[in-house]
């Protein structure tokens, strides 16, 4: 079992630890809440795959999209996240990194 902890960090330095379970990203009642008006109430989901020890992101049909490294990801399609990826939910940018 991996002991690596993955984090998303905002440009202001706020860290969000990614748990080893599915979390919703959005404005209201989500595990990862972003207050930007460019983010939908339920914007995206980040899921953890225990077999591959990887996190994946999926856009939930949001108006302003979810981007990984400036590429908009298709709605309802999981994209595997990698170290140093830049993830954007609407206009909110977060960076992926890990800590041992």
N, C-alpha and C positions, 0 to 999 in steps of 0.2 A: 504494500500500500504506500502510495506517495505521501510525503510529508510537506510537499510544496503548497504554499498558500498563494492564490492568485488574487490580484487586486485590479480594480479600475481606479484611476486617479484623474481628477478633473484638472483643468488648467489653473485653478486656484489652489490646488494641492490637496483637496478633499479626497480621502481614500475610501473606497467601497470594497470590502472583502467579498469575493465571490464564493458562496458556499457550495458544497458538493451536492446540490439539489437544484431544481428548477426555480427560477425567480422571474417575476414580472417587472418590467421597466416601464415607468409612466409617471403621470402627474398625481394621480389619486389612488390611495390604498394599494400601492405596489411595494414590493420589497426594496426596490431601488427607485426612490422618488426623485424626479428631476422637476424643478419648478418652472422651467422655460415654457412659454406659451407655444413654442414650436413642437413640443412633445405632446402626443396624444395621451388621453387618460390611461389607456393600456396600449402602449406603443410597440413593445417588443418583449421577447422572452429570452432568457439565457438559461440554457440547460447544461447539465453536467453528465458526461458519459463515463461511468465508472470503469468500463472495460478498456477504454483508450486513455483514461485520465485526462480528458479534454473538455473544455467548455465550448459551447456552440451558441450562436445568436440567431434568432429568427424574427423578422419583422412581422407584425400582426396586421398588416394592411394600413399602416399609418399614413396620414396625409403628407408629411414632410420626409418620410423615409428613414431607413437605417442604413448607415454606410460603414464599410470596413475598408480602411486605407483609401478613402475617397471614392470607392466604388459602391453604388447603391445595390443593396442585396435584394433579390426578388422576394416579393411577399410570400410568406408561409414556406420559406426554404431555409433550412439550417445551414449556417456557414461556420466552420471550425475556426476558433480564435487561436492566434499564435502570439508568442511573446513579442512585445513592442508594436502590436497592431494599434491603429488609431481607429476608435469606434465613435461614430457620430449618430446621435438620436435627435432627429430634427436638426437644430443648430447647436446642440450641446455636445462638446467633444470630450471624450475620455480616452485615456491611454491604458493599455493592458501591460501589467508586469507581474512578476512573482517574487516571493521572498521565501527562503528556506527556513 
